[in-house]
């Protein structure tokens, strides 16, 4: 009875080492006596017991969070920048044979590339042209990980942490820019108002009767107010008639 139990346990152990099931997104790199014999999966994979060894590799996209890096920009501003890298394994055999740990290696390449690329850019470019820098980072990291069978699909700069002094300087700069725009808008308003007044004066000069109409309208507006005393000018045109009569007399 004991012997049968031992045999049953051995059979179960041998079968478990022989039969492997890989999911749709998994591949297995099989080594036979230390030599790579190919990639297997997905589905059921049968291995020779005690001879074959298999290393599983996932083909799904991996999201790598790059920790904050100290970067000195081209215009000598010290900032902290973190990013996120999206990559996946396209060739499982290369990912196992060409590099010891492709995840760790990709992380280190991303950190060093982030510092070197952003160190060549000015602060304004880092803040305003992130898309251009993201594309450059993706291209450089992808070229370096290509021999490992790893494809970097995207790199995104997440956050730029500025020093307190630089934040205050940028706040003053933004305030000065807003004041400049406000003064320009006010000056444009004054200019447009002067243009309209000039056009109105030209119209009134061409038609003297309009001055009289405007005068009467002003009297009407003044009379509608609850005022005890009303002072209004008399146009010279109204006195010309009396001056002419006086001369004739």
C-alpha angles and dihedrals in degrees: 000000000000092000091052091051091052091048091050092051091049092050092050091049092049093048092048090053092046101046121058128172118210124196123232093264094046132085130186125218106209123210119193113198088338096310121111110241100177148284121298135193177349105196129017117356121190117207131189107250116250090358107065125058125188131204116201120221125188118222096197123113112269122213109215117194109209110211119235112288127204106237130181109205126218091264091053100257117144113221139162115233130183129185144179126235126203115202141150138192114256099171113037094188093058091044089058102035103036101047134028097225115005093189094055092041092052090049092053093046090051093052096048093044091049091055095045098045096044090045088065093054130078122239094252090053091048091053100038106030105043094138092061092049091046091056092048092049092049092051095049096045092045091053091052096047096043094090088058094055091250121135118204106206101179144359121198127188104223108184139005113202111204125197117257092248092054092047090055091048092050091047091054090046091052091048091051090049091052091050090050092052091047091053092048091051091048091049091049089051092052090048093051091046091051090050091052092047090051091051090048092050091051091052092048091048091052092050113036092183089068088065090059091048091050090049091053091048090052090052090051091052092048094049091055091063121088095244127144095206127038122190117188133165123246113227115238089232090069092055096049091080093055092045090054093050091049091053092050092050 
